[in-house]
Amino acid sequence: MSKKKKVFFSVLFVLLNMFLLVGFIVIRDATLLNDLKKEVANLSKLDVTKDRYNSKIKTRGKYAIVEKAIKTYLDDYAVSLQESLQIVQDPQLTSILSYDNYQKDGPEFTKSIAFLNDKKSSFNQNMDVLLNNLDDKTIRDYIHGYIDDDYYVELYDDLMFSDTMKDDISETKGLLERTKNKVNLVLDTSLEVLNFLVQHKDSWKLEEGEIRFKTNDLYNQYMNYIQLIQS
């Protein structure tokens, strides 16, 4: 084989390898991108109030970094949200206006009032953090703790602000605001009830499993508070 032919085939071989390598990279990236989109679509089907998002990373390379950032953000958020919502099942809160608690902590209700004030403060702090973490800027900035490559930052933005994810975020915001309002109503009204009982501690007593007042006016005021919580 002549020298020119050897050079020609060598160059051809190098070019062929380059085209194969480029083709492999393009196909690989397209596959990883598709896998990432499918995984995020599956995440959007989960319920932030009861599910976890810390499933196994399905992609590789920088796509895996984006996937991990999304899953970590959503999982951390879900855990914080679920812990904050546990307040509605707190046995100490649900029994704060019970006959047993009136017996145990009345008529001054020092422990109960301190508990409600502490619970109100911590609950509202948690709600404010959760609402702030749903802010667009907070979500966009989160990826920079993982990667700064413009392509992958933009990919993260596209996935986190897809129509489905935006709907989920809006729904979660609504849930948080409704829960915050309802829980604060319960906490504030419970405080008002206990302060009312302290103020009129000589005008009520516990008998036969119920609270009884000396006058109908006091009884009606008390029942108005109770009905407000139950509404």
Secondary structure, 3 states (H helix, E strand, C coil): CCHHHHHHHHHHHHHHHHHHHHHHHHHHHHHHHHHHHHHHHHHCCCCCCCCCCCCCCCCCHHHHHHHHHHHHHHHHHHHHHHHHHHHHHCHHHHCCCCHHHHHHHCCCCHHHHHHHHHHHHHHHHHHHHHHHCCCHHHHHHHHHHCCCCHHHHHHHHHHHCCHHHHHHHHHHHHHHHHHHHHHHHHHHHHHHHHHHHHHCHHHEEEECCEEEECCHHHHHHHHHHHHHHHC
